[in-house]
Amino acid sequence: MQLLRHYFISDNLDDLELFEEQLEAKGVSTPQIHVLSKHDEEVAHHEHLNYVQSFMQKDVIHSTLLGLLVGLLMATFVIALAYVSGWHETPAGWIPFIFLSAVLLGFCTWEGGFFGIQKPNYQFARFESALEAGRHIFFVDLRPDQEIILDQVLLAHPQVELAGTGSATPNWLINLQNKVPRFFSETFP
C-alpha cells in the first residue's frame, strides 16, 4: 500500500505536540509522524513529539545508494572490459579484475555516503529556509484511508501551514517499526 507524506510548517511546538497526540488518538501510529527542527533541545522538552533522528536529517542513505549504483556501473565496466579485450585469458585470470571491481564498488559506495553526510536530506532541502528561520517541519505519512483523519484534526489547528506532499516511508517499514517495540515488550517484560 502506497503512503503519502504531508508536510506542515509551524512556529509552535506545543501545538504540534497536540496535533500529534490527536492524530495518534484517531489511529495514526507514532512511526508515521515526525518533527524536523534545528532546535533539537526545544523538541526534546516535548516528550510526545517524535523528532527526526540527526542521522536521517542528512542525505547518507540516498547518497550511499547513488554511490552504490555508480560503483556497480564501474565494476561492470571493468569486468566487461577485461572480457572484451581478452585480458582474463592471461595467467592471472579473472582475479585482478574481480578484485578491482570489488574495490571500485566499495570505494564508490563509501564515497557516496561520505558526500551524503555533508548535506541535508534531499527530501528536506526545500524546507531549509524555514528551518533557518526557526520554524519547525511536521510531517505525517498516511495511508489513503487515513486522509480523512488528517482533515478532521487539521481543522483544530489553523496556525499550522500546509507545505506540500511527497514520497513517504514504505508501509512495510512503518509496520516493522510498530511491531519491534511490541515484540520486545511482550517477549522481555
DAQUICOR-V536947 format. One record per residue. N is the residue number from 1. PSI is psi in radians with two decimals (NA if undefined). Layout:
BEGIN
n->{N:N}
psi->{PSI:PSI}
END
This chain:
BEGIN
n->{1:2:3:4:5:6:7:8:9:10:11:12:13:14:15:16:17:18:19:20:21:22:23:24:25:26:27:28:29:30:31:32:33:34:35:36:37:38:39:40:41:42:43:44:45:46:47:48:49:50:51:52:53:54:55:56:57:58:59:60:61:62:63:64:65:66:67:68:69:70:71:72:73:74:75:76:77:78:79:80:81:82:83:84:85:86:87:88:89:90:91:92:93:94:95:96:97:98:99:100:101:102:103:104:105:106:107:108:109:110:111:112:113:114:115:116:117:118:119:120:121:122:123:124:125:126:127:128:129:130:131:132:133:134:135:136:137:138:139:140:141:142:143:144:145:146:147:148:149:150:151:152:153:154:155:156:157:158:159:160:161:162:163:164:165:166:167:168:169:170:171:172:173:174:175:176:177:178:179:180:181:182:183:184:185:186:187:188:189}
psi->{2.26:2.27:2.75:2.32:2.30:2.24:2.47:2.66:2.42:2.77:-0.19:1.85:-0.55:-0.74:-0.67:-0.63:-0.74:-0.71:-0.81:-0.76:-0.70:-0.68:-0.77:-0.64:-0.44:0.11:0.03:2.18:2.72:-0.74:-0.18:-0.19:2.39:2.72:2.26:2.25:2.67:-0.18:1.26:-0.58:-0.71:-0.73:-0.66:-0.45:-0.17:1.65:-0.50:-0.16:2.29:1.68:2.76:2.18:2.57:-0.56:-0.69:-0.23:-0.30:2.87:0.59:-0.90:-0.85:-0.83:-0.61:-0.72:-0.67:-0.72:-0.68:-0.74:-0.79:-0.75:-0.72:-0.71:-0.77:-0.73:-0.72:-0.71:-0.76:-0.81:-0.77:-0.72:-0.75:-0.68:-0.85:-0.69:-0.10:0.21:-0.39:-0.21:0.02:2.96:-0.45:-0.42:-2.51:-0.29:-0.90:-0.59:-0.65:-0.73:-0.82:-0.71:-0.76:-0.72:-0.79:-0.75:-0.85:-0.76:-0.80:-0.69:-0.81:-0.78:-0.68:-0.78:-0.64:-0.74:-0.68:-0.56:-0.22:-0.07:2.74:2.72:2.32:-0.48:-0.40:-0.05:-0.58:-0.25:0.16:-0.72:-0.66:-0.70:-0.72:-0.49:0.05:0.17:2.95:2.49:2.15:2.23:2.60:2.33:2.09:2.51:2.77:-0.61:-0.18:-0.08:-0.66:-0.58:-0.80:-0.78:-0.71:-0.81:-0.60:-0.47:-0.52:0.04:1.24:-0.39:-0.15:2.15:2.28:2.27:0.17:-3.06:2.97:-3.05:2.55:2.99:2.43:2.53:-0.66:-0.60:-0.68:-0.73:-0.71:-0.74:-0.52:-0.61:-0.55:-0.88:-0.65:-0.72:-0.82:-0.63:-0.53:-0.56:-0.69:1.29:NA}
END
